[in-house]
């Protein structure tokens, strides 16, 4: 299983979607996190206990409010991570192993991969990089937040430059998507070639 990570709004999901079109299985940690806290699931009960103010009338979680709470308080963020991360990791490993046994190439899209130490579970890590100003502009546009809020959200993660230094492969997503696809396609061909050599 190969990890895909990067910074907030650096373009991880776009790269993941490209990999799916090329034939990869991409496991989405954010999706698994959301599904782990659906009403009445074990993690949902723990979230209700730790953050009762985020439970809405229909029993779903107010994700925007929860996000504001944990972005502003590192201690509360750790509490939330301790609830959700074990469930997400277990599901990722289970589904990843099943897909690999079926002969598929598997990626795990994990925004906070380095922050939570999950690189140890990956065969290698690809980082999706974007220049700081490009990243902030995309984040302000996508999330409808001010520059100050965007800076706070980006600061809650390991700096993107540090992630790029640790990566096995770096995809620069600062420019046009066509250029990003060119890099992804080249890495995919390299990966397929390596796997075919290893199988012979």
Secondary structure by P-SEA (a helix, b strand, c coil): cbbbbbcccccaaaaaaaaaaabbbbbbaaaaaaaaaccccaaaaaaaaacccccccccccaaaaaaaaaaacaaaaaaaaaacaaaaaaaaaaaaaaaaaabbbbbbbccccccccccccccbbbbbcccaaaaaaaaaaaacccaaaaaaaaaccccaaaaaaaccccccccccaaaaaaaaaaaaaaaaaaaaaaac
